Amino acid sequence: MINGEESASLIHKESTPQKKLSLVTKIVFGLPAFAYAINFGLYGIYLLVYFNNTLGVSIDGLNETISIGMMFIVLSFPIFGWLLDNSATRWGRRKPWLVICAPIYYISNLTIWFPPNESLTLVWLGVWNVIALSSSYLVLTPYSSLGVEISPDFEERSSLFSYFQGFFMMGYLLGVVLPSLLESWLGDSMEDVQRIFFGLTVANLVVGLISTTVMLMVVEEPKEDLKTEKEPNIPLLAGIRFAVFYNKAFQILLTCITFQNIMPYTLQFLPYWIESSIELSLTWETILLVAVVVSGFTFIPVWNFISNYKNKLYAYRLTLFLGFVAYCLMIIPLIPSELLATKLVALLVASFYGCTGVSMTYTNFLYLSLQGDVLDYDELLTGYRRESQYVNFVQYLNWLCSFTGTVLPLAVIDYLGYNNSDPFNQTEEVRYGISIIVGPVAGLCCLLSLVAFLFYPIDQNVYLLIQQGVKNHKQGIEAKDPITQKIIHPPYFQAVNLTHDENRRFNEFEIKWKLFHFSLYELSLTQKYGMSVLVWINGVLFVLWSSGFIGTIVWWGFWPSGSEYLSYLLLVMFSYTGYFFKVLLVAWELRSAKIDQNIRYHINFYR
């Protein structure tokens, strides 16, 4: 990373100040997150319990149905992102998707709760689950991408997404708490429960559609981001490889978020921790959930103040450090009860658990702001705005990492001898094992994320240089990469000052992005063995991964009870099989191409 303080200061003085977003714009932008999060809470906390306890569907049937649906959705993440970024219309790239998909999202989250008859329950759940999840990502992705586009200022993005996170947490709290409260007032019979969820989902449908409509009317999508001329599109897989291997800022941010995603999923382990580890009443589950949400919500202005007083990088490091400390201290309530009064134990639990909410709330919405900076850097490198592809790739990676945060911890406590029949009667190994998982192990993930983030290269000064470089490219002028110091030529459709003809430029664009399907090592082998070596390498990898995919399907047939494990393995196998099949097709296309000069330049520039 360069020391660009003087250059950035000069740019800052000469640049036109960024227009600050009004308070009304920030509030209106954040409002749809409220209704979205209510559905998020209802779906995440109650859906499986409702189908199991109220409608009498078996756990095995639910696991298989949800697993199959999630496989389809997760595989669609990268495709959704590519479509969203390359859908140019006269109304913009984001708003048309929100207009179409927001009604589908809210209607599907209403319909999914009420299958027409018992024989169609699992089919109904499977179909509407896919529709609900697909539409949710087709709403959230353009929604968050729009937030990045309307807030080009380095610190203003944090403020905007803090309103998003605040409304999201209020909605999530209502989605978690309201069903239980209404059930205690109105009754818990099947008819009562169905009336409760019908009323909540209908009310939320109305709130969601109104808030989304107001947001679309008030918030304007930047005109300069609308495509007005025919441009070649970056290939999907090549674009993902470029983001992961050549965007230095994204590599570090991705490392940070990966450590946070492999963290044990504390909300899932809350009942185990409360009943089986620290041996408190399950009533504390609701209390601690409220502690997390309320503490996180009330501290949003504090984190914004710290971000404005210092900077958002300092605030992000501080919140990760606080998470590390709070998670590690969550093992303190295991001190023998004769040394600590029960009320003191409960107070410690609420305090430490609340502190994790204070920490991770800011981490969540500040990540969206940091990702916006990374996307600006990607625009400097490629000439394209690819918000949705980055957002959806991270969603895909989140799901892959969720295995370590959900399934593995359950397998560990099962190995330690967890007693399912009596949650309050556990061995010392199980009690301490659960607290270590939700405490120090989660804290270690925060610490590793903090260490990785220390190397994050985009501060205020570097960001100003990135913006200047993007402006230069839009004028057809080359720019310097402020992180690697390399000269970046204007992208294909902005390089108006090049002397060669349009067809040649288009061909060079295609060749450049086809080469990104391969590693630099693979390309270096072509200098010695020819282009056919790419076919052999990726052909062998395709055969290996496809064999693993077929083997996993056969394994599932013999072990259907392990669907939660095998669905994850099947997804990984299918993803890599499809990936290497596509790369193999590109390698076959290039097998006789005379592009030695292009390859040498590619290797020298990106090494």
N, C-alpha and C positions, 0 to 999 in steps of 0.2 A: 504494500500500500504506500502511496506516495505521501510526502509531506507537502500538501497543496494549500497551506494556509494563505500564502501571499496571493497565489493565483485565484483561489476561491474568494478571497476578500475583494480582489479587483472585479471579478465577475459579479459578486454580490452588489457592489456599488453601481456597476453599469447596468445591471438587469432591472427590468421593471418589477416592482414588488408584487409578489403573488397576492391575489385577492383573497381575503379571509372569508371563510364561510360564515354566514349569519347564524345566530342561535336558532332561528326558526328552521333553517335548512337542516341543521344538525338534528333537531328534535324530529322533524318530519322524516328525515332519512332513517332514524333509529326506530320509529314507531312500528313498522312491519315486523321487526325482530321480536316484538312482544307477543304477537299472535303466533308467529312461527315457533317460538320457544314453548308456548303452552302445548301445542301439538307434540313437540319434542319431549316434553315431560310426560304427557299422557302415554305416548307410544313407548318410550323407554322404560317407564316404571310399571305401567299397569297392563299393557296389551297382552303379554304372555300369561300373566296372572289371571286376567279376565277370561281368556280362552280356556285356560286350564281349570280354574275353580268355578267360574260361572257357567261356561258352556260345556265343560266336561271333556275337553280335548286332551289326549294323553301328551305327556312331556316329550316322548319320542317322536310323535307325529308333529308336534310344534317345532322341535329342533330340526327335523329334516326339511319341513316346509320353509322355515326361516333361512336355513343354510342354503338351500337351492336358490331362493330369491336373492340372498346376499351375493352369491357367486355371480349371478347375472348383473347385479347392480355394480359391483366392484369392477368387473371386467369392462363395464360401460364408462367408467370414470374418465379415462383418457380420451375416449371417442367423444363424450359429451363436451369436454373442454375444447377439443379441436373444432367441433361444430360451432360452439358458442363464439369462439374467437374469429371464425371465418364466415360468419353469417352477416354480411353487409346489407343493410336495408336503408331506405330513406329516413327511417325513424331511429337509426342507430343499431348497435350490435347487442345491447343489453335489454332495453325496454320491451321489444317484441316478445322475448322469451318470458319476461315477467307477466306480460299481459296474457299470454297463452297458458303458462304453467301454474301461476298462482291459483286460479280457480280450480284447476285439476288437483292441485295439492290439498287444498282445504276440503274439497268434495270427497276425495279419496280417504282423507283422515276422518271423515264422518262415516262414510259407507263401510269401511273395513270392520267396524264394530258390530255390524248387524247382518250376519249371513241369513239368507232366506229360509233355509231349513237345515236340519242336522246333518243330512247326508252330504251336503255341499260345503260344510264348514271349512275343511282344510283347503279345498280348491278355492273357495272364496277368499280365505286368508292369503293364500299364495299369490293369487292374481292381484288383489288390491294392495298387498304388501309391496309387490314390484312396482305398481303404479305410484303408490305413496312415496316410496323411497326415490324412485326416478324423478318424480316431479319435485321432491324436496331439494334434490341437488340441482335441478334445472331452475330452481328459484334462488337458492342460496348462492350459487356460483355467480350468476350475472348480478345479483344484488351486491355481493361483496366486491365484485369487479367494478361495478359502477361507483362504489365508494372510493376505490383507489383512483379512478379517473377524475372524479370531481374534486379531489384534494391533492393537488400537486406539491403542496408545501411539506417540507421535511417533518415539522412538528405538528402541523395542522391535521395530518392524517390520524395521529394518536388521539387528538381531541374528538374528531368525527367518530372514530370507531369506539371511543369510550361511551358515547351515547348509544351506539348499537349494542354494546355489551351490557349497559345498564338496563335497557328495555328487555334485552334477552334474559337477563337474570330475574327480573320481575316476572316475566311470563313463565319462565321455568319453575320458579317458586310456586306460582299459582297452579301450574299443571301438576306439580307433585303433591301439594297440600290439599287443594280443593276436593278431589274425589274422596279422600279419607274423611274429611270434615263432613261433607254432604252425606256420606254413607252412615256416619254416626248419628246424624240428625234424621235422615229419611228412612233408614233401614238398609239391610243387606240382602234382601231377597233378590232373585234374578230380575224381576220386574223393576225393583227399586234401582238396582245397579245399572240396568239398561237405560232407565229414564235419566239417571245422573249423567251417563256418558253421552246420551243423545242431546241433552240440554247444553252440556259443556261444548261439544263439538259444533253444534249449530250456532251457538253464541260466538264461538271463536271464528267460525266461517265468516260471519257478518263483520266482526272486528277486523279480521285479516284482509278481506276484500276492500273494506273502506280505507284502512290504513295504507294498503298497497296502492290504491287508486290515488289517494292524496299525495303519496310520495312521488308517483309517476308524473303527476301534474305539476308539482312544485320543483322537483329536482331535475335539472337539465343535463342531458348527456353532452359532454363536450363535442362541439361540431368538428373540431380538427381530427377527432378519432373516427369519423365516419368515412368509409372508403368511397372515393369518388372516381377511381379509375381501376382498370383491370390490373391486378397484381398477382404474381405467382404465390402460391401458398407453401409454407414450410411443411414438409412431410411430417406426419404425426410422430413416428418412432424416432426419426432423426432429430426432431425438435426436442423430444424428451431427453435423448442422449446428450444433446448440446447443453440443455439446462443442468443436467446432473454432473457432467464431466468438464464443462468449459465455463460455466458461470461461477466464479470463485465465491462470490457473496452467497449465492444460493446453496452451494455446497456446505458452507458453514451453518447457514440457517437451517438447512435440512438436517444436518447432524444434531443441532440443538433440539429441534422438534421431534426427531427420532428418539432421542434419550427420554424425552417427556412422554412419548407414546408407548414405549416399552415399560414405563412405570406401572406397577400394579394398580389396577383400576379400583381406587379406594371406595367409590360408591357401591360397587358390587360386593366388596368385602365388609361393608359397614355392619350388616347383621352378624356376620361371623365374629368380627372384632368386638362388638358390644356384648353379645351373649356368651361367646365361647372363650374370649381372651381376657377381657377386663370384667366380665361377669356382672353387667348391669342390665336393667330392664330394657326390653326392646323399644319401649317408649322413647328412649334416648336416640333412636334412629331418626325420628322426626325432628327432635331437638337439634341434633347435629347437622342435619340437612339444612335446617333454617339458619343455624350458625354459619355454615359455609356461605350460603347465598346472601344473607343479610350483611355479614362482615365484608364479603367481596363487593357488594353493591355500595355500601357506605364508604369504602376506601377508594372508590374510583376517583373522586375529586382530589384525594390526597396524592394518588399516583400521578394524576394530571399536573398537580402543582409541582411535584418533584421533577417531572419531565420538562416542564416549562422553565423551572428554576435552574436545573442542570442541563440534562438532555435525555432523550428517550433511551439511549444506549445505557446510560448510568442507571436509569430507573429499571430497565429490564434485568440488568445484572443484580440489582438490589432485590428485586422480587424473586429471582431464582435463589439467591442466598437465603432469603427469609423462608422460602419453601424448604430448602435443605435443613435449616434449623428446626422448623416446626415439625416436619415429618420425623426427624430423629428424636425429638422430645416426646413423641407420641408413645414411646415405650415406657415412660416414667410411671403411668398408672399401674404398671405391673408390680410396683413395690408392694410387699405384703400389706394386707388390709389393716393389720394391727399397728402398722406404723403410720398409716394415713387414713383419716376418716373417710367414709363413703362419699360424703358431700364434696370433700376436697378432691377426691378422685374424679367425681363427675365434673367438677369445675375445671380441673386440669384437662380432661378429655375435651370438653367444649372449647376451651381456650386454644389448645393445640390444633384441634380440627378446624376451628374458625380461622386460625392463622393460615392454614393451607388454602382456605378460600380467598383470603386477602391476597395471597401470593399468586395463585394460579389464575384468578380472575384477570389481573392485569397482564399476566403472561399471554392469555388467550387473545385479548383484543389488541395488545401491542404487537403481537405476531402479525396480525393483518396489516398493521402500519409498516412494519419492517418488510413484509413481503411486497408491499407497494414500491418500496425503494429498490428492491431486487428486480422488480419488473421494469422499472425505469432503466436500470443497468442493462437488462436484457434487450430493451429497445435500442440502446446505444450499440449493442453488439450485433443485433439482427435487423433493426429497422421496423420491427413489428411489435404491436401490443398483444401480449399473449397471457393476459390475466387468468382467463378461465383454464387454460392448459396447465398453468402452474398450480392453481387452486385445486383442480381435480386430480392432478398427479399426487399432490400432498394427501388428499383424501384417500387415494388408492394406497399410498404408503402407510397411512394411519391404520387402515384396515389390516394390512399385512402385519404391522407391529402389534396390533391389538391382541394377537394370539399370546404374546408374552405377558400382557397385562391382565388377561382374563383366564385363559385356559390353564397356563402353566402354574400360576399360584394355587388354583384349585387342585391340580394334580399333586403339588407339593404337600398341602395340608392333608390330602387323602393318603399320601405315602406316610406321613407322620402318624396316621391312625385316627383321623377325625371321626367322632362318634355322631352319626346322623340322627340317631334315635333320641339322644339327650344332649342338646347343644350346651347346657350348663355343666355337663360332666365330661371334662376333657383332661387329658394328661398335661403335665407341665410342658412337654415337648410341643404339643399342639398349641397351647396358650401362647407360649413365647414365639413359636413359629409364625402364628398369625400376626402378632404385633410387630415382629421383625419385618414381615412382608409389607405391611401397610405403613410402617414407620421408617426405619433406617434404609431398607431397600429402595423405597420411593425417594427418600432423601438423597441417596447416592445418585439416583438418576438426575435429580435436580442439580447436584454438584457437577456431574459430568457435562450436563447441558451448559452450566455456567462456564466451565473451563473452555468448552468449545466456542462459546460466544465471545470470549476474550479476544478471539482472532477475527471477529466480524469486521470487514474493512470499510463499510460505508458510514462515515460520520457526516456531519453537516457540510464540511468543506468538500469532501469527495462527492457528496450528492450534488452540490452546485456545479462541479466540473462535469458530472454526468449529464446534468440538464443542458449545460452549454454544448457538450458534444452532440446531444440529440438535435439541438437547434442547428448546429453546423451541418449535420447530415441532411436535415430538411432543406438546406440551401445547396446541397450537392457538394459540400466541402468535407474533406477528411477530418477526423478527430482523433485525439489521443485517449486511449483507455486509461483512466486515472488510477486503476488498480494494478494492471500489468505493464503499463507504460508503452504498449504497442500501438501503432497507428492503425486505426480502423477506417477503411474506405467506406464511402456511402453505400448503402445497400442497393440492390438491383434497380428498384423503381425510383430511387432518389439520385442515382449517379448520372445526372443529366450531362455532366461535362466529359464523360468518357467518349473516346473517338470511335470505338468499334460499333457495329450495327446492333440493332435490337435483337435479332435472332441469336447472335453470338453471346450477347449478355444473358439472354434467357437460358441458353445451353450451359453457360458457366455457372449460373445460379443452380440449375438442376444437378450438375455434376458435384458442385460443392456440397449440397445437402445430401446427396446420395453417399458421399464419402463419410458423412457423420454417422452412418449406420455401422461403421467399423471402428475398432480401436486403432490407435496410432501404431501399436505393435503389429496388428494384422496388416495394415497398409505398408509398413516397412518390409514385411515378408514378400509383398508383391514386387518389390524392387529386385529381389533375388530369384523368386520362383514364378513370377508372372501372376496375372489376375485370377487364374484358375484356383490359386491357393485359397482365395476367399470362399469359393464354392465348397472346397473340401472341408475347410474348418467348420463352416456353419452347417454344412450337410451332416457332419458327424454330431454336432451339438443338437441339431434338430432331431436326429434319430434317438439320441440319448434321452432328451426331454419328452419326446412323444412316447417312448417306451415306458418312462416313468408315469406318464399320464394314463396310458392304458392299464398299467399295473395297478394304479390307484383305484381305477374303476372296478377292476376285478376284486381288489382287496375289499372295497366297500360292499360288494355283493356277499362276501363271506363274514363281514363284521359290520352290519348295519347299525348296531348300537353305538358305534364310535363316530357318528355322523359329524359331531362338532369338531373332531380332529381331522377326519378325512376330507371334509368339505374345504378346510383350510389348505390341506396338502393338495387337493385336487385343483384348487384355484391357482396355487403357485405353479403346479405342473402345466396346467393349461395356458397360463400367462406366458411362461417361457417357451412352450411349444409354439404358440402363435407368434411370439416375438422372433424366434429363430427361423420360422417358416417365412416370415416377411423379409428378414435379412437375407435368407437364402435366395429369395426371388430377386432381390437387388443385386446380389453377388452374381447370379446367373446372367442378369441383364448386362453387367459390366465385364463379363468374362473375356470378351474380345475387344474391349474399348482401348483406344490408344490415348491414355490420359496420364502418362508417366510424369509430365510436367506439372499437372494439377496435383498429383499425389505428393510430389516433392515439396511443392509450395505449401500444401495442407499440413504435411508433417513438420516442416520448419516453422510455420507460423504458430501452430497450436501445441507444439512440444512443451 
